[in-house]
Amino acid sequence: MNSKGQIESTKFFDNPYWFVIQTKPGDEHRAETHLLNQKIETFLPLLEIHQYSNGKMVQKIKPLFPNYIFARLDLKFHYYKVKWTRGVSKILGTGDGPVPISEKVIQLIKERAGKDNLVKLEP
């Protein structure tokens, strides 16, 4: 982005890349739903945790990375759509704009997750 708030052309505008999307607190599922409605591929890895609630051990499913989801974006078409999507805070990057993450990172997390995106941690 330049000083006028306009996006400068970068090499990340030509093909879809994976980006980290910061969501508003607790809005991971809301942001994911709205992005999917816009035909944007998302990935929200989940984690099964056990915690005490009212003296009982309860199983809960929570995001592996609270307040963050992954989305495959072609910035040329998706930047402003994503930026103004309900539940989205911002696309992570530097002062120069959004920065993609490696496809290998996503594949590694997906390999650890099942069909329901539930990541299995080793004991």
MARKE-939288 format. One record per atom (N, C-alpha, C, CB): x, y, z negated; residue in one letter. Coordinates in steps of 0.001 Angstrom, whole numbers, padded with zeros to 6 digits, always signed. Last residue first. Glycine has a CB too. Layout:
BEGIN
XYZA
...
// end
This chain:
BEGIN
+000557-036853-022222P
+000574-036726-023696P
+001917-036261-024216P
+000219-038054-024348P
+000080-034741-019358E
+000687-035933-019961E
+000738-035745-021460E
+002112-036200-019391E
-003027-033551-018192L
-001751-033303-018829L
-001229-034585-019415L
-001870-032226-019904L
-004816-033168-015332K
-004492-034148-016367K
-003106-033847-016914K
-004563-035600-015811K
-007160-030792-014387V
-005749-031146-014441V
-005514-032090-015610V
-004863-029882-014567V
-009896-030896-012431L
-009509-031082-013813L
-008067-031598-013861L
-010480-032059-014531L
-011131-030741-009984N
-010099-029738-010303N
-009648-029794-011758N
-010618-028348-009994N
-012566-032952-009387D
-013281-031901-010112D
-012344-030766-010535D
-013972-032490-011341D
-010718-034692-008335K
-011679-034073-007431K
-012393-032894-008078K
-012693-035098-006972K
-007854-033835-010414G
-008760-034762-009752G
-009682-034009-008816G
-009572-035557-010776G
-004462-032600-010369A
-005894-032443-010624A
-006686-033519-009879A
-006371-031032-010200A
-001913-032871-009511R
-002164-033196-010919R
-003651-033164-011266R
-001412-032229-011818R
-002148-031929-006942E
-001749-033322-007136E
-002031-033782-008564E
-000263-033502-006810E
-002666-029228-007410K
-003738-030074-006879K
-003425-031557-007044K
-003975-029759-005409K
-000122-028377-008221I
-001234-028338-009183I
-002365-029243-008712I
-001750-026889-009372I
+001265-028805-005810L
+001711-029452-007044L
+000589-029483-008080L
+002939-028727-007617L
-000098-027107-004041Q
-000109-028554-003823Q
+000287-029310-005082Q
+000829-028925-002679Q
+000559-024608-005137I
-000833-025041-005093I
-000914-026555-004934I
-001580-024341-003946I
+003333-024653-004703V
+002800-024474-006060V
+001362-024984-006115V
+002866-022976-006493V
+003531-024828-001926K
+004012-025939-002754K
+003470-025860-004172K
+005535-025954-002787K
+002797-022381-000982E
+001853-023485-000778E
+002237-024674-001659E
+001818-023909+000714E
+003725-019676-003087S
+004091-020798-002235S
+002977-021839-002167S
+005373-021440-002737S
+001816-016653-002988I
+002583-017674-003696I
+002787-018850-002747I
+001859-018127-005016I
+002024-013201-001811P
+001536-014586-001782P
+002398-015500-002641P
+001502-015109-000345P
+001260-010118-003199V
+002365-011018-002876V
+001847-012453-002905V
+003557-010832-003873V
-000181-006913-002422P
-000300-008314-002831P
+000879-009159-002365P
-001586-008901-002293P
+002037-004009-002741G
+000822-004719-002360G
+000832-006155-002829G
+000639-004676-000870G
+004142-002643-003788D
+004000-002617-002336D
+002744-003327-001852D
+005206-003241-001696D
+004200-003194-006459G
+003762-001859-006066G
+003536-001736-004573G
+004768-000839-006505G
+003086-006629-006168T
+004011-005599-006628T
+003438-004242-006246T
+005440-005799-006021T
+000371-008677-007280G
+001446-008344-006374G
+002387-007352-007019G
+000900-007790-005073G
-002902-010080-007425L
-001587-009838-008012L
-000536-009571-006947L
-001166-011021-008865L
-005812-008378-006924I
-004951-009388-006313I
-003552-009097-006826I
-005021-009362-004718I
-008159-007781-009653K
-007192-007380-008618K
-006508-008603-008031K
-006138-006409-009197K
-010693-008588-010702S
-010022-007392-011190S
-009042-006875-010137S
-009291-007683-012518S
-013830-009953-009884V
-012414-009814-009533V
-011879-008507-010096V
-012211-009867-007993V
-016517-009816-010438G
-015706-010695-011262G
-014218-010569-010997G
-016125-012102-011050G
-017474-009143-007133R
-017860-009179-008550R
-017015-010205-009299R
-019368-009511-008700R
-015070-007762-004915T
-015935-008881-005283T
-016232-008848-006784T
-015281-010227-004889T
-013286-005915-003976W
-014559-005423-004488W
-015547-006533-004826W
-015178-004499-003489W
-011112-007458-003108K
-010886-006385-004073K
-012186-005915-004720K
-010194-005213-003397K
-012262-009046-001119V
-011852-009640-002394V
-011723-008564-003461V
-010519-010401-002240V
-012730-007140+000879K
-013811-008011+000410K
-013488-008555-000973K
-014047-009171+001399K
-010196-006084+001297Y
-011204-005246+000649Y
-012401-006053+000171Y
-011668-004161+001598Y
-008873-008501+002373Y
-008353-007674+001283Y
-009448-006882+000571Y
-007306-006721+001815Y
-009692-010097+004555H
-010237-010341+003226H
-009859-009347+002142H
-009826-011654+002795H
-008448-009501+006983F
-009902-009611+006935F
-010460-009605+005516F
-010336-010863+007633F
-005756-009235+006392K
-006331-008367+007416K
-007861-008345+007311K
-005897-008833+008821K
-005169-011308+004638L
-005356-009961+004111L
-005996-009004+005106L
-004040-009409+003672L
-006546-014167+004343D
-005941-013463+005458D
-006190-011995+005117D
-006556-013898+006894D
-006125-016280+001509L
-006610-015060+002138L
-005830-014702+003392L
-006547-013920+001161L
-007087-018467-000822R
-006349-018427+000449R
-006952-017283+001261R
-006431-019819+001238R
-006727-017992-004308A
-007550-017864-003106A
-006648-017793-001890A
-008465-016614-003183A
-006928-018939-007728F
-006148-018868-006502F
-007116-018749-005333F
-005218-020116-006343F
-007535-017075-010745I
-007879-018112-009786I
-006967-017925-008576I
-009403-018050-009381I
-007466-016107-014180Y
-006809-016174-012871Y
-007394-017309-012048Y
-005286-016361-013031Y
-008407-016212-016780N
-008494-014932-016068N
-007774-014928-014716N
-007926-013839-016931N
-006377-018936-017795P
-007495-018028-018077P
-007329-016678-017370P
-007625-017808-019586P
-005527-021557-016186F
-004937-020222-016276F
-006072-019230-016526F
-004130-019856-014967F
-007351-023600-016507L
-005951-023853-016847L
-005211-022528-017028L
-005267-024712-015754L
-010566-022932-017903P
-009577-022712-016837P
-008160-022975-017340P
-009683-021275-016295P
-012057-025695-019741K
-011678-024284-019605K
-010696-024139-018444K
-011052-023740-020929K
-014319-027710-021252I
-013581-027547-020002I
-013329-026053-019834I
-014371-028152-018764I
-014288-029406-024377K
-014623-028243-023566K
-013753-028238-022322K
-014443-026931-024370K
-015511-031504-026919Q
-014754-031417-025664Q
-015236-030201-024898Q
-014913-032714-024805Q
-015211-031206-030430V
-016004-030976-029228V
-015076-030874-028024V
-016866-029693-029367V
-015452-032476-033604M
-014548-032356-032467M
-015392-032283-031195M
-013538-033557-032412M
-017112-030571-036122K
-017072-031700-035191K
-016076-031412-034083K
-018473-031982-034599K
-017353-028260-037648G
-016885-029479-038298G
-016826-030700-037409G
-017745-029776-039439G
-018055-026297-035769N
-018991-026691-036820N
-018628-028036-037444N
-020399-026751-036263N
-015672-027518-033725S
-016759-026563-033728S
-017806-027068-034718S
-017363-026372-032292S
-012361-028123-032728Y
-013384-028262-033759Y
-014401-027145-033630Y
-012755-028257-035162Y
-011597-029237-029406Q
-011459-028319-030524Q
-012599-028552-031501Q
-011438-026851-030040Q
-009941-030252-026552H
-010756-030689-027682H
-010514-029716-028820H
-010419-032164-028110H
-010060-029592-023013I
-009488-029416-024346I
-010463-029957-025378I
-009161-027921-024625I
-009206-029895-019705E
-010085-030428-020750E
-009386-030262-022091E
-010443-031932-020487E
-008931-027389-017300L
-008249-028172-018322L
-009271-028628-019352L
-007111-027352-018993L
-008845-026577-013777L
-009476-026622-015090L
-008711-027550-016010L
-010934-027069-014977L
-008100-024363-011106P
-007745-025552-011884P
-008316-025452-013300P
-006208-025730-011936P
-009652-023232-008530L
-009712-022910-009953L
-009383-024172-010732L
-011117-022345-010357L
-009322-021957-005427F
-008887-023083-006250F
-008841-022606-007693F
-007489-023636-005785F
-011029-021117-002352T
-010532-020835-003693T
-010073-022122-004357T
-011612-020146-004545T
-011602-019641+000767E
-011180-020847+000045E
-010569-020452-001296E
-010161-021672+000887E
-014405-017797+001540I
-012998-017704+001182I
-012641-018920+000346I
-012691-016383+000416I
-017077-017278+002182K
-016313-018254+002985K
-014807-018120+002777K
-016639-018084+004470K
-018444-015873+000367Q
-017865-015093+001469Q
-016993-015961+002373Q
-017040-013925+000916Q
-018998-017743-001531N
-020128-017231-000741N
-019659-016408+000453N
-021046-016383-001620N
-016477-017895-002698L
-016941-019011-001874L
-018125-018592-001005L
-017330-020206-002761L
-016546-015489-004128L
-015567-015664-003050L
-015986-016797-002123L
-014166-015942-003629L
-018590-016034-005968H
-018755-014933-005017H
-017760-015028-003861H
-018591-013594-005731H
-017419-018206-007363T
-018692-018354-006664T
-018874-017269-005611T
-019850-018318-007657T
-015137-016970-008469E
-014999-018093-007541E
-016278-018268-006717E
-014674-019394-008310E
-016293-015091-010171A
-015476-014636-009049A
-015347-015745-008004A
-014080-014193-009540A
-017556-016910-011958R
-018339-015907-011231R
-017571-015432-009996R
-018678-014706-012150R
-015389-018299-013020H
-016396-019026-012242H
-017246-018067-011411H
-017296-019854-013173H
-013966-016168-014311E
-013324-017013-013294E
-014364-017694-012400E
-012435-018076-013967E
-014620-014314-016284D
-015383-014314-015035D
-014765-015181-013941D
-015518-012909-014532D
-013153-013896-018609G
-014217-014896-018629G
-015015-015009-017343G
-015141-014597-019732G
-012192-010670-017697P
-012181-011691-018751P
-013414-012599-018726P
-012079-011023-020103P
-011896-010580-014121K
-012268-009924-015359K
-012385-011010-016426K
-013608-009111-015204K
-009039-012149-012564T
-010465-011909-012748T
-010701-011084-014002T
-011233-013236-012826T
-006585-011977-010140Q
-006879-011758-011556Q
-008360-011429-011669Q
-005988-010608-012166Q
-005518-014293-007872I
-006543-013286-008102I
-006769-013172-009600I
-007866-013640-007357I
-002773-015042-005972V
-003342-015141-007315V
-004299-013970-007492V
-002223-015141-008425V
-002964-016512-002702F
-002700-015380-003587F
-003318-015672-004947F
-003264-014051-002992F
-001877-018249+000138W
-002462-018329-001198W
-002013-017118-002017W
-002055-019657-001907W
-002631-016993+003422Y
-001684-017423+002403Y
-002443-017517+001087Y
-000462-016440+002294Y
-003484-016954+006823P
-003936-017083+005436P
-002818-017628+004543P
-005172-018001+005357P
-001524-014636+008800N
-002064-015961+008517N
-002598-016002+007096N
-000991-017052+008725N
-000885-011877+008911D
-001120-012646+010117D
-001796-013986+009881D
+000162-012866+010811D
-000142-010419+006736F
-001428-010097+007321F
-001776-010997+008499F
-001443-008663+007755F
+002356-010705+005749F
+001316-011503+005106F
-000064-011233+005694F
+001298-011228+003617F
+004115-008923+006818K
+004053-010232+007472K
+002948-011102+006878K
+005400-010947+007353K
+002217-005885+006747T
+003292-006751+006296T
+003165-008073+007021T
+003257-006948+004755T
+001148-002580+006937S
+001201-003885+007563S
+002432-004636+007065S
+001220-003755+009101S
-000252-001105+004006E
+000764-001103+005048E
+000818-002496+005655E
+002158-000675+004488E
-003339+000189+003117I
-002504-001003+003167I
-001518-000873+004311I
-003360-002278+003325I
-003577+003296+001422Q
-003830+002478+002587Q
-002870+001292+002589Q
-003689+003307+003880Q
-003020+005091-000568G
-003908+003981-000902G
-004249+003104+000286G
-005168+004504-001501G
-001128+006900+000027K
-002506+007327+000262K
-003508+006217-000050K
-002672+007782+001705K
+001289+005624-000306S
+000898+006602-001317S
-000541+007092-001146S
+001840+007780-001273S
+000496+002219+000776N
+001277+003444+000781N
+000714+004427-000240N
+001294+004072+002185N
+000829-001169+000000M
+000000+000000+000000M
+000880+001239+000000M
-000947-000006-001198M
// end
